[in-house]
């Protein structure tokens, strides 16, 4: 009973969180605070036009490579939530679905790490150091603060690619 209640509560929190994020994103505010949330931190690194072009290409490539995996992950998570929403959830089915989800997440992480290594090759040593300092400030709450999900608190990481999904592997936290 407790597991079922916990699962339903977790699902409810996730749904409310997603709804809140969707509402906040759709509000269309134009204040400078809102603009900072949308601007990738790596845009503060004085990137050259060539670097920006390479980053856009890398980001687009990662987005395209991960799109099917992300869609499948979302589907599997929905299926998992439905498994919990029964009077007698089948633990074996739940465990199997969690394994499928873990495999998809691992695939996303592998692709993100590959992209991260490519991202690292684009930056100069000075830019890597600046990014590291930004990451440290954000981690300790001095900057924009810690995020959740794919974005996390790591430099130029977030949904969709570098300057949006990968942390340079050479950057220390």
C-alpha positions as MATLAB code, in Angstrom:
seq = 'XXXXXXXXXXXXXXXXXXXXXXXXXXXXXXXXXXXXXXXXXXXXXXXXXXXXXXXXXXXXXXXXXXXXXXXXXXXXXXXXXXXXXXXXXXXXXXXXXXXXXXXXXXXXXXXXXXXXXXXXXXXXXXXXXXXXXXXXXXXXXXXXXXXXXXXXXXXXXXXXXXXXXXXXXXXXX';
ca = [
       0.000    0.000    0.000;
       2.778    2.426    0.894;
       4.594    1.731   -2.374;
       1.433    2.415   -4.327;
       0.799    5.639   -2.461;
       4.416    6.709   -2.971;
       4.201    5.944   -6.695;
       0.982    7.925   -7.097;
       2.424   10.831   -5.098;
       5.586   10.794   -7.230;
       3.577   10.814  -10.435;
       1.434   13.660   -9.135;
       4.516   15.715   -8.256;
       5.990   15.080  -11.707;
       2.779   16.057  -13.481;
       2.412   19.224  -11.431;
       6.068   20.081  -11.977;
       5.782   19.661  -15.732;
       2.551   21.662  -15.810;
       4.170   24.442  -13.797;
       7.192   24.526  -16.077;
       4.969   24.598  -19.153;
       2.928   27.442  -17.689;
       6.056   29.410  -16.785;
       7.520   28.899  -20.254;
       4.313   29.957  -21.962;
       3.991   33.181  -19.983;
       6.246   34.892  -22.521;
       7.824   37.316  -20.081;
      10.472   39.636  -21.452;
      12.142   40.813  -18.268;
      15.907   40.576  -18.118;
      15.606   37.871  -15.451;
      13.543   35.719  -17.783;
      15.989   36.249  -20.641;
      18.868   35.045  -18.454;
      17.067   31.758  -17.911;
      16.913   31.102  -21.640;
      20.444   32.213  -22.487;
      23.003   29.374  -22.310;
      25.869   30.170  -19.910;
      28.436   29.487  -22.626;
      27.182   32.617  -24.412;
      29.193   34.556  -21.827;
      32.465   33.111  -23.161;
      32.982   35.566  -26.045;
      32.701   32.787  -28.615;
      33.868   33.470  -32.161;
      31.492   33.150  -35.104;
      33.288   29.926  -36.066;
      32.839   28.500  -32.550;
      29.166   29.470  -32.521;
      28.653   27.791  -35.871;
      30.348   24.596  -34.669;
      28.335   24.627  -31.444;
      25.057   25.060  -33.330;
      25.986   22.152  -35.592;
      27.020   19.978  -32.637;
      23.867   20.859  -30.716;
      21.624   20.127  -33.705;
      23.414   16.845  -34.329;
      22.924   15.729  -30.717;
      19.287   16.801  -30.767;
      18.639   14.749  -33.902;
      20.541   11.713  -32.593;
      18.630   11.728  -29.312;
      15.139   12.633  -30.502;
      13.902    9.064  -30.980;
      15.501    7.948  -27.721;
      13.916   10.825  -25.798;
      10.508   10.059  -27.300;
      10.867    6.384  -26.395;
      11.996    7.316  -22.879;
       8.934    9.501  -22.400;
       6.705    6.669  -23.639;
       8.347    4.140  -21.278;
       7.989    6.506  -18.320;
       4.306    6.924  -19.113;
       3.939    3.142  -19.323;
       5.685    2.797  -15.968;
       3.347    5.278  -14.343;
       0.397    3.297  -15.718;
       1.827    0.092  -14.248;
       1.758    1.704  -10.819;
      -1.861    2.783  -11.319;
      -3.414   -0.618  -10.741;
      -4.803   -2.278   -7.663;
      -2.092   -4.943   -7.674;
       0.959   -3.633   -9.540;
       3.094   -6.407  -11.010;
       6.552   -5.815   -9.576;
       8.204   -7.894  -12.311;
       6.657   -5.706  -15.018;
       7.629   -2.585  -13.101;
      11.220   -3.778  -12.735;
      11.389   -4.679  -16.440;
      10.059   -1.243  -17.423;
      12.586    0.447  -15.109;
      15.360   -1.550  -16.788;
      14.170   -0.343  -20.201;
      14.153    3.238  -18.911;
      17.642    2.866  -17.457;
      18.933    1.541  -20.779;
      17.484    4.523  -22.660;
      18.922    6.958  -20.118;
      22.310    5.281  -20.490;
      22.126    5.732  -24.253;
      21.324    9.422  -23.790;
      24.212    9.813  -21.351;
      26.632    8.131  -23.763;
      25.598   10.415  -26.622;
      25.799   13.429  -24.345;
      29.310   12.463  -23.228;
      30.426   12.093  -26.849;
      29.002   15.504  -27.624;
      30.652   16.866  -24.505;
      34.044   15.734  -25.737;
      33.449   17.437  -29.075;
      32.289   20.568  -27.270;
      35.505   20.567  -25.267;
      37.550   20.567  -28.480;
      35.819   23.742  -29.691;
      36.680   25.906  -26.662;
      40.008   27.546  -25.945;
      41.746   26.847  -22.645;
      40.718   30.293  -21.355;
      37.069   29.626  -22.240;
      37.226   26.252  -20.466;
      38.525   27.981  -17.342;
      35.768   30.626  -17.536;
      33.156   27.896  -17.919;
      34.570   26.059  -14.943;
      34.335   29.222  -12.835;
      30.728   29.750  -13.939;
      29.893   26.162  -13.015;
      31.424   26.571   -9.574;
      29.520   29.804   -8.950;
      26.255   28.231  -10.049;
      26.877   25.143   -7.907;
      27.370   27.202   -4.773;
      24.350   29.407   -5.493;
      26.280   32.509   -6.510;
      25.022   32.450  -10.102;
      21.669   31.487  -11.566;
      21.272   28.539   -9.223;
      21.015   24.841   -9.638;
      18.643   23.414  -12.188;
      17.040   20.033  -12.491;
      16.638   17.452  -15.222;
      18.986   17.328  -18.210;
      20.168   20.859  -17.503;
      21.486   20.367  -14.020;
      23.941   22.878  -12.654;
      26.719   22.099  -15.092;
      27.935   24.908  -17.314;
      26.536   24.633  -20.840;
      24.331   21.685  -20.196;
      20.654   21.362  -20.872;
      18.214   19.709  -23.185;
      19.399   19.546  -26.756;
      23.172   19.751  -26.901;
      26.225   21.746  -25.924;
      25.278   25.221  -24.973;
      22.335   23.218  -24.212;
      23.332   19.563  -23.157;
      26.904   18.634  -22.488;
      29.577   19.544  -20.012;
      33.103   19.642  -21.393;
      34.876   16.568  -20.079;
      38.020   18.566  -19.257;
      36.184   21.052  -17.045;
      36.368   20.419  -13.346;
      33.467   21.004  -11.039;
];
